[in-house]
């Protein structure tokens, strides 16, 4: 995965719009699906002070709404409007995969394995990008320090490592 330059304003605006649309659609569709299911399959007799017995139909309405919203998002992810949002989403998934193997990757870097340096370089540079886009300034200095230490170690070994060399398949080799 190659790093892209992302306009922070566009990313924030589109992300907020996608989140608000998703939440509103989920709520409305869950109510509509639940009401339709209750209308056709629900208990007809209501007893005062008792449960209607339609919980399972409301739950099915929520599940249908989740699948509908997920399907719509899945069909829209390649559209230009979703470019930045989908890119950061994929980047965060990749961060999660790297983080789960971070101890092994750091051990491999201590053993001077080139792929480990490439993975760490990509990880820290992309983490810095995501933290900047999400205004996560609390941990940005830690990432900067880790990146500086990594670059110093790479320079001391005389290697030329760039984040662009990263391929997701490298994670399987560590």
C-alpha positions as CSV (number, residue, x, y, z in Angstrom):
1,X,0.0,0.0,0.0
2,X,1.4,3.3,-1.0
3,X,1.0,6.4,1.1
4,X,-1.1,9.2,-0.3
5,X,-1.2,12.9,0.4
6,X,-4.6,13.6,2.0
7,X,-6.2,17.0,2.4
8,X,-7.1,17.2,6.1
9,X,-10.1,19.4,5.6
10,X,-11.6,17.2,2.9
11,X,-10.9,14.1,4.9
12,X,-12.5,15.5,8.1
13,X,-15.5,16.8,6.2
14,X,-16.1,13.6,4.3
15,X,-15.5,11.4,7.3
16,X,-18.0,13.4,9.4
17,X,-20.6,13.3,6.6
18,X,-20.2,9.5,6.2
19,X,-20.5,8.9,9.9
20,X,-23.5,11.1,10.3
21,X,-25.2,9.6,7.2
22,X,-24.4,6.0,8.5
23,X,-25.8,6.7,11.9
24,X,-28.9,8.4,10.6
25,X,-29.5,5.7,8.0
26,X,-29.0,3.0,10.5
27,X,-31.5,4.5,13.0
28,X,-34.1,5.2,10.4
29,X,-33.8,1.8,8.6
30,X,-33.8,-0.1,11.9
31,X,-37.1,1.6,12.8
32,X,-38.6,1.1,9.4
33,X,-37.5,-2.5,9.1
34,X,-38.7,-3.2,12.7
35,X,-42.1,-1.6,12.1
36,X,-42.6,-3.5,8.8
37,X,-41.6,-6.8,10.4
38,X,-43.9,-6.2,13.4
39,X,-46.7,-5.2,11.1
40,X,-46.5,-8.5,9.2
41,X,-45.3,-10.9,11.8
42,X,-45.8,-9.3,15.2
43,X,-48.1,-10.1,18.0
44,X,-51.5,-8.6,17.4
45,X,-52.7,-8.6,21.0
46,X,-51.1,-6.1,23.4
47,X,-51.5,-6.6,27.1
48,X,-51.2,-3.5,29.3
49,X,-47.9,-3.5,31.3
50,X,-46.6,-6.6,29.5
51,X,-43.9,-7.0,26.8
52,X,-45.2,-7.1,23.3
53,X,-43.1,-10.1,22.4
54,X,-41.7,-8.3,19.4
55,X,-38.1,-7.9,20.6
56,X,-36.8,-10.5,18.1
57,X,-38.5,-8.6,15.2
58,X,-36.9,-5.3,16.3
59,X,-33.6,-7.0,16.6
60,X,-34.0,-8.4,13.1
61,X,-34.8,-4.9,11.9
62,X,-31.5,-3.6,13.4
63,X,-29.6,-6.5,11.8
64,X,-31.2,-5.8,8.4
65,X,-30.4,-2.1,8.8
66,X,-26.7,-2.9,9.5
67,X,-26.5,-5.2,6.5
68,X,-28.2,-2.6,4.3
69,X,-25.9,0.3,5.5
70,X,-22.8,-2.0,5.2
71,X,-23.8,-3.0,1.7
72,X,-24.3,0.7,0.6
73,X,-20.9,1.6,2.1
74,X,-19.3,-1.3,0.4
75,X,-20.7,-0.2,-3.0
76,X,-19.6,3.4,-2.5
77,X,-16.1,2.9,-1.2
78,X,-14.4,3.3,-4.6
79,X,-16.2,6.5,-5.4
80,X,-14.1,9.8,-5.4
81,X,-16.0,11.1,-2.4
82,X,-14.9,8.2,-0.3
83,X,-11.3,8.2,-1.5
84,X,-9.8,9.7,1.6
85,X,-12.1,8.0,4.0
86,X,-11.5,4.5,2.5
87,X,-7.7,5.1,2.3
88,X,-7.5,6.0,6.0
89,X,-9.8,3.1,6.9
90,X,-7.5,0.6,5.0
91,X,-4.4,2.3,6.6
92,X,-5.9,1.8,10.1
93,X,-6.6,-1.9,9.3
94,X,-2.9,-2.3,8.2
95,X,-1.8,-0.5,11.4
96,X,-3.8,-3.1,13.4
97,X,-2.1,-6.0,11.5
98,X,1.3,-4.5,12.1
99,X,0.6,-3.7,15.7
100,X,-0.3,-7.3,16.4
101,X,3.1,-8.4,15.2
102,X,5.0,-5.3,16.4
103,X,7.0,-7.3,19.0
104,X,8.3,-9.7,16.4
105,X,9.0,-6.9,13.9
106,X,11.0,-5.0,16.5
107,X,12.9,-8.2,17.4
108,X,13.6,-8.7,13.7
109,X,14.8,-5.1,13.4
110,X,17.1,-5.7,16.3
111,X,18.5,-8.6,14.3
112,X,19.0,-6.1,11.4
113,X,16.5,-7.6,9.0
114,X,15.8,-5.2,6.1
115,X,12.1,-6.1,5.8
116,X,11.5,-5.3,9.5
117,X,13.1,-1.8,8.9
118,X,10.8,-1.3,5.9
119,X,7.7,-2.3,7.8
120,X,8.6,-0.1,10.8
121,X,9.4,2.8,8.5
122,X,6.0,2.5,6.8
123,X,4.3,2.0,10.2
124,X,5.7,5.1,11.8
125,X,5.3,7.4,8.8
126,X,1.7,6.2,8.1
127,X,0.9,6.4,11.9
128,X,2.1,9.9,11.9
129,X,-0.1,10.7,8.9
130,X,-3.2,9.2,10.5
131,X,-2.6,10.9,13.9
132,X,-2.2,14.2,12.1
133,X,-5.4,13.7,10.1
134,X,-7.3,12.7,13.3
135,X,-5.8,15.5,15.4
136,X,-4.3,12.9,17.8
137,X,-1.5,15.2,19.0
138,X,-1.0,13.5,22.3
139,X,1.0,10.6,20.9
140,X,2.5,12.3,17.9
141,X,5.7,13.2,19.7
142,X,6.2,9.5,20.6
143,X,5.8,8.5,17.0
144,X,8.2,11.2,15.9
145,X,10.8,9.9,18.5
146,X,10.3,6.3,17.4
147,X,10.7,7.3,13.7
148,X,13.8,9.3,14.5
149,X,15.4,6.4,16.3
150,X,14.6,4.1,13.5
151,X,16.0,6.4,10.9
152,X,19.2,6.8,13.0
153,X,19.6,3.0,13.2
154,X,19.0,2.7,9.4
155,X,21.5,5.4,8.7
156,X,24.1,3.8,11.0
157,X,23.7,0.5,9.1
158,X,24.1,2.4,5.8
159,X,20.8,1.2,4.4
160,X,18.4,3.1,2.2
161,X,14.9,2.4,3.4
162,X,11.7,4.2,2.4
163,X,8.1,3.6,3.4
164,X,7.2,3.2,-0.3
165,X,9.1,-0.2,-0.3
166,X,6.5,-1.7,2.0
167,X,4.2,-4.5,0.7
168,X,1.6,-6.0,3.0
169,X,3.0,-9.5,2.1
170,X,6.1,-8.6,4.2
171,X,4.0,-9.1,7.3
172,X,3.6,-12.8,6.5
173,X,7.3,-13.2,6.3
174,X,8.0,-11.9,9.8
